[in-house]
């Protein structure tokens, strides 16, 4: 959340990978995330330490990445740093995303109309993954990044995606479970969560009130595009959102309606 530490978002744990060991892939991503975090060339020793992987494994991985043109080496001091190839690969791939590019202009317009952060997300197992984030222009705002995971039970997008289920399926998936308390306002009981989601379903939109990030409120709705269920949320600090939930919900539902209609014609 922008510059206000009281409403800052935090990275949630990634969902479990169904017991499949993908250590080598994970280590490549750990290396890349280290560079993203420190933003400077690193020696092999420092890189291995910061990534938390054995130096021999780090040497093998960085050797492959260097040979493929994704890293380059500096001689003085001896260090490594990513080339632009990662960026170009990501940009070219993202340009052909079947969902994000299709909805980007409409979600940017929603951000401009609401002046709050707008998020597009999808369910991944028992979590939500943010596909795109359009941040508010306000200095104090809800801030997040594409690729972040959020809990289904405490995030506005998660509630919307649960609300897309038929009631019997919702109850089958949620009944008897207890949920992690992310903030003091998080709903942790299955019955209370089911009731909250069903209330949102009847209303047509879903609301979180500081349940995932303290002092952040969000309103969300689900939609179907090309046989995929997605959700969109408007999120911001309580002091701006509290009096505008209904107004933001109206903007949100209108935008989701346009997206769904356009998607059905493709």
CORTA-V518921 format. One record per backbone hydrogen bond with DSSP energy under -1.0 kcal/mol. CO is the residue of the C=O (numbers start at 0). NH is the residue of the N-H. If there is no record, write none. Layout:
# CORTA-V518921
co->(CO | CO)
nh->(NH | NH)
This chain:
# CORTA-V518921
co->(0 | 3 | 4 | 16 | 21 | 22 | 23 | 24 | 25 | 26 | 27 | 28 | 29 | 30 | 31 | 32 | 33 | 34 | 41 | 42 | 43 | 44 | 45 | 46 | 47 | 47 | 53 | 54 | 55 | 56 | 57 | 58 | 59 | 60 | 61 | 62 | 63 | 64 | 64 | 65 | 69 | 71 | 73 | 78 | 79 | 80 | 83 | 84 | 85 | 86 | 87 | 88 | 89 | 90 | 92 | 93 | 98 | 99 | 102 | 103 | 104 | 105 | 106 | 107 | 108 | 109 | 110 | 116 | 117 | 118 | 119 | 119 | 120 | 121 | 123 | 126 | 127 | 128 | 129 | 131 | 133 | 144 | 147 | 149 | 150 | 154 | 155 | 156 | 157 | 158 | 161 | 165 | 166 | 167 | 168 | 169 | 170 | 173 | 182 | 187 | 188 | 189 | 190 | 191 | 192 | 193 | 194 | 195 | 196 | 197 | 198 | 199 | 205 | 207 | 212 | 214 | 215 | 216 | 217 | 218 | 219 | 220 | 222 | 224 | 227 | 229 | 230 | 231 | 232 | 233 | 234 | 235 | 236 | 236 | 237 | 240 | 243 | 244 | 245 | 246 | 247 | 248 | 249 | 250 | 251 | 252 | 253 | 254 | 255 | 256 | 257 | 258 | 259 | 262)
nh->(3 | 6 | 7 | 19 | 25 | 26 | 27 | 28 | 29 | 30 | 31 | 32 | 33 | 34 | 35 | 36 | 37 | 38 | 79 | 46 | 47 | 48 | 49 | 50 | 51 | 52 | 57 | 58 | 59 | 60 | 61 | 62 | 63 | 64 | 65 | 66 | 67 | 69 | 70 | 68 | 82 | 80 | 78 | 73 | 41 | 71 | 87 | 88 | 89 | 90 | 91 | 92 | 93 | 94 | 95 | 96 | 102 | 103 | 106 | 107 | 108 | 109 | 110 | 111 | 112 | 113 | 114 | 234 | 133 | 232 | 130 | 131 | 230 | 128 | 126 | 123 | 149 | 121 | 146 | 119 | 117 | 147 | 129 | 127 | 154 | 158 | 159 | 160 | 161 | 162 | 164 | 169 | 170 | 171 | 172 | 173 | 174 | 176 | 185 | 178 | 192 | 193 | 194 | 195 | 196 | 197 | 198 | 199 | 200 | 201 | 202 | 203 | 219 | 217 | 215 | 237 | 209 | 235 | 207 | 233 | 205 | 231 | 229 | 227 | 224 | 222 | 120 | 220 | 118 | 218 | 116 | 216 | 239 | 240 | 241 | 243 | 247 | 248 | 249 | 250 | 251 | 252 | 253 | 254 | 255 | 256 | 257 | 258 | 259 | 260 | 261 | 262 | 263 | 265)
